[in-house]
Structures are given as C-alpha cells and as structure tokens.
Amino acid sequence: MSAASDKPAPLAAPEPAAGFRHWMAQNAWRFVLLFVGVLLPLAAFVALADEVHELESFYFDAPLLWTLHGLHSPGLDRFFVLLSKLGYEWFLIPVDVLIVAVLLALKRWREASFVAICFVGSALLNMGSKQFFQRDRPSLWESIAPESTFSFPSGHAMGSMTLAVTVVLLAWNTRWRWPVLVLAPAFSLLVSVSRVYLGVHYPSDILAGWCAALVWVVGCFLVMFRRGGPWRHLR
C-alpha cells in the first residue's frame, strides 16, 4: 500500500444548513430580545409620541388620574410622596452611582461601562425628550408635590425602569435572578404609580418612560454583549 493511501481523508466542510442552524441556536436569543425589548416598546413610544406631538389626548389618562386621586388619604399621601422621592434623588441616583462604583472596584469594566452608559444616556434622553415635546403637566387638581418641568416622558418612570432592566440583565445568571426580577420591576411600578397618584404625570407619560427605558437599555445590552447567550458572557 502506498504512503499516500495512508493519509487520512480531509474533513468535509460543514454543510451550510448545519452551520446556519448552529448559528441560530447560538443567537436566537438576540432576535427575541430585539423584538421584545426594542421593537415593540419603540413602536409603542412612537405611537404615544405622535399623539402628544399632535396635542391629542389619551382616553385613559384622565380616568386613571381621577381613579387614583379618589384613593386619596393622609397615609397614602405620605407613602406616595416618599416613593416619589425614593424614585429619584433619595434612592435612584445614589444606587445608580453605587452600582457603577462596585463594578469598577471589582474590575468588571464592561459591565461598569454598560451600567454608566445606560444611566447617563437615559437621563440625557429624558431631558431632551421633555424639551422636544414640551407637554404640560396635568392640572386636574392641585398636587401636594407639584413639579415645574415638562411632563413627557416621565423621568421617574424612565429612570426607575432603566435601573430595573439593567439590574435584571446583570443578575440573570446569578442566584439573585428571581429576587431581582420581582423586586426591581415592582419598585419601578410603585414609583411610576406614585407620579400619577400625585397628579404630576399622565399615565401616558409613564408608559412612554417605560418604553424609552426598555429601548435604550436593551439596545445598549445587545451592542455591548454580542457573543453567545446574554447571561453567560457578561465578563
């Protein structure tokens, strides 16, 4: 037998279909997250923004405002004023800074950059949107915690949802997944409800803030964490 015949046969190139199936198995999560976390909330935000830009009113805004106002009591007033403050200067901003500082101390550079970009970008987008749309605050009754800035989209809703989505994504592959998945969105929901209860935001402002936060955070996540599953390759 010749020496040439002893050489192993060259490996066959993988079939295109098999390669595509493998790629899809590794990256299907990106399409799901893109659709659920970016495209759907973006479509909702555009629809809300278009109505606000045209100075149209939403049929659900006034009824929901009056419904929550009808629950008014001294105890609920104190509770929702506290939640409103926790949803911005008393808790939200310090926690944002603390998360970035902890990640930097742990030398988790990409995660720290991701969190900082999400928080700072969300705040800048919110301020820019308020100035662009210049929607006046609700004036159905005199609020016990009045605001003087523009209304759309809600900064409290957008900031608290930014925090919620960010920490859920970071904690997904840890033992803290389920507590964070329950507590973070619940915090955002309560903060957002407090703004409607206090009469300083329309419900449509809240929905727009949530949608904008989802689009921004999930978009940043898909750009910054591109290899494999989203919760296995954060480092």
N, C-alpha and C positions, 0 to 999 in steps of 0.2 A: 504494500500500500504506500503510496507516495506521501511525502511530508505535507504536501499541500492539502491532501484529503483529511489530514488530522486536525486541521484548523476548525474551530467552532464556527458554525454558520452565524453571520451577522444578525443581530437582533432586529426584528421587524419594527419599523416606525409605528408608533401608536396610531390607531385609526382616528381620523378627525372627529367622528361621532363620540368615541370614548373620551377623547381629550375635552370635548365640549361638555360632556356630562360631568366629568371631574371638575371642570372649572365652575359649572353651575352649582355643583354640590358645595363648593367652597365659597361661593359668592352670592348664593340666593338670598342670604340674609340682607345683603346690601340693597337689593331691589325692594324687598319687603319694607325695610326701614326707610328707604327713599320715598316709597308710595305713602306709607302711613305717617311718617314723621315729617315729610317735606311737602309732597304734592298735595295731599288732602288739606292740611292746615293752610298751605299757601292759597289754595283755591278759596277756602273759607275767608281768609283775611282779605283777599282781593274783592270778594263779594261784599263784605262788610264795608271796606274802604270806599268802594264805588258808591254805595248808598250814602255814606257820610259826606263824600265829596259832592254829591248831588243835593245835599241838605235834606235828604229823605229821612223819615223817622221809622223806627222798627216797631212793629205791632206789639212785641213782647216787652219793650223797655219800660214803659210807664206802668203796666200791670204788675210786673215783678218788683219795681221800686215801691209801689204802694203796698204790695203784699208784705214785703219785709218791714216797711215802715209801720205797718199795722201790728207788728210784734213788739213794738217799742215798749221798753220798761227800763227803769234805772239800772237794774242788774245787767241786762243785755247791752245797754248803752256803755257801761264801763267795760264789759267784756270785748265788745267790738272796737272800741277806741283803743284798748290795749293791743288787740290783734292787729289793728291797722298800724300802730307804731312798731310792733314786732316785725311786721311785713316790710319794713323799710329801715329806718335809722337805728332802731333798738336791737335788732337781731339780724336782719338780712345782710346788711352791709358788713358788720363785723364777722359774720360767718363766712361770707364770700372771701374776705381777706384772710381769715384763719385757714381756710381750705388751701388756698394758694401757698401760704407760708408753710403749712405742714408738708405739702407735696414737695416744695423746694428743699425743705430740711431733709426729706427722705431721698432727695436726688431723683425724683420722678419728674424729669424735666418736661417730657412730652405732656404728661397729664397736667402738670402745673401750667404749662402754656395753654393747653386746651381750656382749662377752667378760667384762666385770666382772660383769654380771648372771648369766651362765652359771656362772662360777666360784664366786661368793659364794653364789648360790642353791643350787648343787649341794651345797656344803659344809653349808649350813643344813638342806637336805632330808635329807641323810645323817645328820646328828646327831639330827634329830627322829625319823627312822625308827628309828634304833637305840634311842632311848629308848622309842618306842612298842612295838616288838616285843620288845625285851629278850631276844634269843636268846643263849644262852651259846655261848662259843667251843668248837670241837672239843676233845676231851680224849682222843684215841686214843693219843697219846704225848706225852712232854714236849718241847715245842718249844724250839729253840735261840734263838728270838726271840719270847718269849711276849708276849701282849697282855692287857690287863686290862679293856678296854671291851667293849661288846656286839658281836655278830657280824653282824647282818643289817640292811641290806645292806653289802657290803664298801666301806669308804671308799676304799681304794686302787683297787679296780676302778672305782668310780663317778667318782673324781677323774681317773684316767688316761683313762677313756673320755670324760669331759667335755672334757678337753684335746684328745683325738684328734678328736672330732666337730667341735669348734669350729674348730680349725686347718684341717681338711679343707674345711669350708664357706667359710672365709675365703680359702683358697688355690685354690679350684676353678677360677676363671677366670684363673689366673696360670700362669706357666711352672713353678711349683713344685707343680702339682697332683699329678702322679704320684709324685714322691718323698714328698710329704706323705701321700698316700693309702696308700702302702706302709708308711712308717716309723711314722706316728702310731698306727695300729691295732696294728702289731706291738709297739710299746712298751707299749700298754695290755694286750695279751695276755700279754706276758712278765711284767709287773708282777703281773697277776692270777694267773698260774700260780705265781709265787713265793709268794703268800699260801697257796695250797693246799699247795705243797711244804713250807712251813714249819709246816703244821698249825694255822694260826691262823684259817683260814676254810674253811667248807664250799664246794664248788663251786656250790651253790645261792645262797650269799651273793654269789658272783662274778656269776652270771647276773642276779641282782636288781640289783646295782650297775650293770651294763652297761645293762639295760633302763631303769632310772631316769634314767641319764645321757642316753640317747637321747631319751626323752620330754621331758625338761627342755630340752635344748639345741635340738632340732628345733622344739619348741613355741615357744621364745623367738625362734628364727630366723623362723618363719612370722609371728609377731606383729610383729617389728621391721622386716622387709624384705618389703613387701607388693606392690610394683609390678613387673610384668614377671617375667622369669626370675630365679631366686635369685642367680645368679652374675654377672649383668650390671648390677645396680643396688645394689651394696653401698655406693657412695659417697653 
